[in-house]
Amino acid sequence: MQTIPRLFRWIVSVALFFFILMFLLRLTTFIFFAPPGLHVLAAFKSFWLGFRFDAREIAIVCLLILIFGSMPALNPFTTQTGRRIGFLLLIIFLAWLIIFYVFDFLHFRYLLQRLNASALSFLEDAKISGSMVWQTYPVIRISIAMIIAFIVFFWILRRLYKQVNKTIYTGSKLKRIITGILVFLFCSLGIFGRAGQFPLRWSDAFDLGSDFQANLALNPFQSFFSSLSFRTSSFNVAVVKKDYPLIASYLNVTNPDSSTLNYERTVRAFVDDTILGKPNIVMVICESFSAYKSSMWGNPLNTTPYFNELCKQGLFFDNCFTPSFGTARGVWASVTGITDVEANKTASRNPSMVDQHTIINDFDGYNKLYFLGGSTSWANIRGLLSNNIKGLRIYEQEDYSSPKIDVWGISDRNLFKEATGILNQQTKPFFAVIQTADNHRPYTIPDEDLKEFKKITLPADSLKKYGFEGNDEMNAFRFTDFCYQRFIEAAKKQTWFDNTVFMFIGDHGIIGNAGNAFPTAWSDDGLTRNHVPLLFYSPKIIKPQRLHCIVSQVDVLPTLAGLANINYTNSSLGRNLIRQYAIDSGKSNIAFIYDANNQDVGVINGPWYYTRNQKGSQEKLLWADFDNKETAANKDSIIAVSKKNTEAFYETARYMLQHNKKAVSH
C-alpha cells in the first residue's frame, strides 16, 4: 500500500527510466567522440545542460500521460482503454527515441554534428542516398539491434507498470489533487527549461565554449526540431559560381578561385603614425535608430541634437543602409558581415548556421565584451556570440546592479553606466559591443531619469508629419540621444577615452513617411526601414568628415579593423569603407537590401535603388539620392546591371551563411 497514487508513481518511474537511458546515450557519444584534453568540468556542464534538454522531451510524454490518466475513463490502472493509451504514448516515444538516436549517432560519426533537419535533403535523392547508406553501414545488423533494443526497453517499461500496479493508494483525495498539481508544475518547468523569463533554447548549448560541448549537450530531438523550419535553407551553387567573378572582384579577394568559391582575403595593417598602440573599440548597436526621424537630416522636431553635434566631430556616413529589417538580422550583419537572407525566421535561430567566422576574433590581445540590458536568449543570439567570439564575456540583465524596468531589461542610461564601470576595470585593450533597447515599445523612460530628461508634448499632426506615431515614441527617441550624451560625457572623463574608437550604427530603421526631405522611394518603397546613421567617433584618431557614398551595415567590422590598424582575415561581404573611399570615393559601393516579409531583394548603387519581388516578375528602378534631384539616365542598362548585382549578392549571401565557418583552433 502506498500514499502516492499509482498514476504519479508510474509517471516518476517512466521519467527516471528515460533519464537514465538518455544519459547513457549521451555518455556513449562522449566516449566515442570526445576530443583529447576535454576538461572534466566542461564535460559536466554539457551533461547538466543535456539533462535539462532531455527533461523537455521526457516532460512532454509525462504530461500527456498525466492529462489522459487524470480522466477517470482513461486511467491506465483502472481501465483497459487508459492502459492502451498510456502504452501507445510510450511505444511512440520509445520508437522515435531509438530511431532518432541511431541516426544521430551515425550522423555525428559522419559530420561531428547532431542530427538536424538538413538530413531530410537526402530524401530528395532517396535512391542514391539509400544506396550510400546500404554500402556504408551494416543496415541489417543495425535494424536487428534497434528491434532488440525496443523489445528490451519496452519490457522494462511493462515491468515498471506491473510493479506500480501491485500497490494500492491509501491517501486522501486532497493529497491526490495536490500531488497531481505538483507533477503538472514539474512537467511544465521541464518543458520550459528554466525558472525565468525566457525558455531553455538550443542556443544555450553554444554558450559552453566549443562545438563539441554544444553538440554533447544537445539531443537529436532538440537539434532536429529546432532546425526543422530551416530545412529549405539552401542556395543555387550554379548561380553562386556564375557570379563568383563579380563578387570576388568587388571584395578584392586575394586568391580568387571559382571552383572552391574562396572569398577569403587577408588584409595587412599599414603604417599610421596617428594610431599609438592598440585603440579600444566600442561598437554601439542602436535600437531602431531611424535616420529620417533624427536631427542629422534636418527633422524639424530636432530629436537628436547631441548626436547631431557628435556626427560633426567624427566620420559620419549619411547614406548607410542595413541589409534587412529586424534587430536579430542587424546584429547578425554587424557581427558576421553577411546579410541574413533566411526566409524562415532568422539565421540566428537556425542551429545549422551558428558556426560563423567574425573579424572580431582578429583583434588579438583584446578583451571582448558584449553588453545588453536584457537577455541574449532573445532570438537565440547567444549562440551566435558565444560560439564564435573567442573569450567573449557577455553581460546581461542579471549581471547588473541596476533594476530591470521592462521586458528589455535595464534602461539604456543604466546600461551605459554599467558598461563604463566595467570598461574602467579593463587592463588590456578592449573590443566592446553595447546594444541598446529603450527606443522600442513599450518606450519606457525610468522615473529616476526624468529629473534630468524632460519629456515634451507635441500635437498629433506635427508628430505624424515628421515620422512619429505619438509622444511616447518621440520622447523615447529623444531619450536615446540623452543616453548617448551621458555615455560620451562619462567616457571623456576616463583614461581610455583618447585611445578609443566609438562606432554607432542603427540595428535597423522604422518604416514610415519620410516627407519631402527624401525621395519617394523612402516612404513608398520602405527604404526608411533600412536607412540608419553610421558614425565613427574618436577625436584623437579620426578627422571629422561627412561622406555621402553608399555604405552597408556589413562594412562596419572591416572598417573598424582598418581603424585599429590590425591584420585581419575577411570572408564576408563587407569592405573597409575608409580604404575604399581613398580608392574611388566609394562610388563602387553597393548596399544589398533584403525584405524578408515581402520577399523583395534589391541593391542601392549610386543614386539608384533597384528592387524586385521574388514571388513574381515585378521590378522597379527608383531614384534614391536625397542630396540630388533625379537626372536622366539609360534606365535599361542600370536595371540590367542592378539585376545581376542583386542576384549575385543574394545567392552569395545564402551560400556564405552556410560556408563561413570559423577556423578550428588546435
C-alpha positions, 0 to 999 in steps of 0.5 A, a space after each residue: 500500500 502506498 500514499 502516492 497514487 499509482 498514476 504519479 508513481 508510474 509517471 516518476 518511474 517512466 521519467 527516471 527510466 528515460 533519464 537514465 537511458 538518455 544519459 547513457 546515450 549521451 555518455 556513449 557519444 562522449 566516449 566515442 567522440 570526445 576530443 583529447 584534453 576535454 576538461 572534466 568540468 566542461 564535460 559536466 556542464 554539457 551533461 547538466 545542460 543535456 539533462 535539462 534538454 532531455 527533461 523537455 522531451 521526457 516532460 512532454 510524454 509525462 504530461 500527456 500521460 498525466 492529462 489522459 490518466 487524470 480522466 477517470 475513463 482513461 486511467 491506465 490502472 483502472 481501465 483497459 482503454 487508459 492502459 492502451 493509451 498510456 502504452 501507445 504514448 510510450 511505444 511512440 516515444 520509445 520508437 522515435 527515441 531509438 530511431 532518432 538516436 541511431 541516426 544521430 549517432 551515425 550522423 555525428 560519426 559522419 559530420 561531428 554534428 547532431 542530427 538536424 533537419 538538413 538530413 531530410 535533403 537526402 530524401 530528395 535523392 532517396 535512391 542514391 542516398 539509400 544506396 550510400 547508406 546500404 554500402 556504408 553501414 551494416 543496415 541489417 545488423 543495425 535494424 536487428 539491434 534497434 528491434 532488440 533494443 525496443 523489445 528490451 526497453 519496452 519490457 522494462 517499461 511493462 515491468 515498471 507498470 506491473 510493479 506500480 500496479 501491485 500497490 494500492 493508494 491509501 491517501 486522501 483525495 486532497 493529497 491526490 489533487 495536490 500531488 497531481 498539481 505538483 507533477 503538472 508544475 514539474 512537467 511544465 518547468 521541464 518543458 520550459 527549461 528554466 525558472 525565468 523569463 525566457 525558455 531553455 533554447 538550443 542556443 544555450 548549448 553554444 554558450 559552453 565554449 566549443 562545438 563539441 560541448 554544444 553538440 554533447 549537450 544537445 539531443 537529436 530531438 532538440 537539434 532536429 526540431 529546432 532546425 526543422 523550419 530551416 530545412 529549405 535553407 539552401 542556395 543555387 551553387 550554379 548561380 553562386 559560381 556564375 557570379 563568383 567573378 563579380 563578387 570576388 572582384 568587388 571584395 578584392 579577394 586575394 586568391 580568387 578561385 571559382 571552383 572552391 568559391 574562396 572569398 577569403 582575403 587577408 588584409 595587412 595593417 599599414 603604417 599610421 603614425 596617428 594610431 599609438 598602440 592598440 585603440 579600444 573599440 566600442 561598437 554601439 548597436 542602436 535600437 531602431 535608430 531611424 535616420 529620417 526621424 533624427 536631427 542629422 537630416 534636418 527633422 524639424 522636431 530636432 530629436 537628436 541634437 547631441 548626436 547631431 553635434 557628435 556626427 560633426 566631430 567624427 566620420 559620419 556616413 549619411 547614406 548607410 543602409 542595413 541589409 534587412 529589417 529586424 534587430 536579430 538580422 542587424 546584429 547578425 550583419 554587424 557581427 558576421 558581415 553577411 546579410 541574413 537572407 533566411 526566409 524562415 525566421 532568422 539565421 540566428 535561430 537556425 542551429 545549422 548556421 551558428 558556426 560563423 567566422 567574425 573579424 572580431 576574433 582578429 583583434 588579438 590581445 583584446 578583451 571582448 565584451 558584449 553588453 545588453 540590458 536584457 537577455 541574449 536568449 532573445 532570438 537565440 543570439 547567444 549562440 551566435 556570440 558565444 560560439 564564435 567570439 573567442 573569450 567573449 564575456 557577455 553581460 546581461 540583465 542579471 549581471 547588473 546592479 541596476 533594476 530591470 524596468 521592462 521586458 528589455 531589461 535595464 534602461 539604456 542610461 543604466 546600461 551605459 553606466 554599467 558598461 563604463 564601470 566595467 570598461 574602467 576595470 579593463 587592463 588590456 585593450 578592449 573590443 566592446 559591443 553595447 546594444 541598446 533597447 529603450 527606443 522600442 515599445 513599450 518606450 519606457 523612460 525610468 522615473 529616476 531619469 526624468 529629473 534630468 530628461 524632460 519629456 515634451 508634448 507635441 500635437 498629433 499632426 506635427 508628430 505624424 508629419 515628421 515620422 512619429 506615431 505619438 509622444 511616447 515614441 518621440 520622447 523615447 527617441 529623444 531619450 536615446 540621444 540623452 543616453 548617448 550624451 551621458 555615455 560620451 560625457 562619462 567616457 571623456 572623463 576616463 583614461 581610455 577615452 583618447 585611445 578609443 574608437 566609438 562606432 554607432 550604427 542603427 540595428 535597423 530603421 522604422 518604416 514610415 513617411 519620410 516627407 519631402 526631405 527624401 525621395 519617394 522611394 523612402 516612404 513608398 518603397 520602405 527604404 526608411 526601414 533600412 536607412 540608419 546613421 553610421 558614425 565613427 567617433 574618436 577625436 584623437 584618431 579620426 578627422 571629422 568628415 561627412 561622406 555621402 557614398 553608399 555604405 552597408 551595415 556589413 562594412 562596419 567590422 572591416 572598417 573598424 579593423 582598418 581603424 585599429 590598424 590590425 591584420 585581419 582575415 575577411 570572408 564576408 561581404 563587407 569592405 573597409 569603407 575608409 580604404 575604399 573611399 581613398 580608392 574611388 570615393 566609394 562610388 563602387 559601393 553597393 548596399 544589398 537590401 533584403 525584405 524578408 516579409 515581402 520577399 523583395 531583394 534589391 541593391 542601392 548603387 549610386 543614386 539608384 535603388 533597384 528592387 524586385 519581388 521574388 514571388 513574381 516578375 515585378 521590378 522597379 528602378 527608383 531614384 534614391 539620392 536625397 542630396 540630388 534631384 533625379 537626372 536622366 539616365 539609360 534606365 535599361 542598362 542600370 536595371 540590367 546591371 542592378 539585376 545581376 548585382 542583386 542576384 549575385 549578392 543574394 545567392 552569395 549571401 545564402 551560400 556564405 551563411 552556410 560556408 563561413 565557418 570559423 577556423 578550428 583552433 588546435 
